[in-house]
């Protein structure tokens, strides 16, 4: 923003100058028949063919619109490509296996965004960014419970997750069926 003349509320600041800005955000299917995954891959292909070492690339949840294994594989490969360049990249992901695999790169910093319910409205949350990788499993199940999904749905979801190797690792946050 400072690069285009916007106010920077600081006594001093240092900014890298970027030649291009690329943003790949999640989106739904479009009205002319393109699937969400097709749009994701078109967007990433454009970025990968046009970014430079002086670009800023921001990617939101790449690969989330296909099967989990394929999505993580594609996301990992794209991240490897971008980390081998000097581009500045911000990536959000829900793939818990990705941060440990990519954290070995010296130019990779990991930040986890945690959320806590704020006030009486279930949809309001306070967010906190800290250094490190996500360690809480099944956050989505706990969020679904807070949003009011029936307890039998939550318990079935937890049972299915346990069958594939995921169990809650936060002992103070257990749905009613686990108490």
Secondary structure, 3 states (H helix, E strand, C coil): CHHHCCCCCCCCCCCCCCCCEEEECCCCCCCCCCCHHHHHHHHHHHHHHHCCCCCEEEEECCCCCCCHHHHHHHHHHHHHHHHCCCCEEEEECCCHHHHHHHCCCCCCCCEEEEEEECCCCCCCEEEEEEECCCCCCCHHHHHHHHCCCCHHHHHHHHHHHHHCCCCCCCCCCCCHHHC
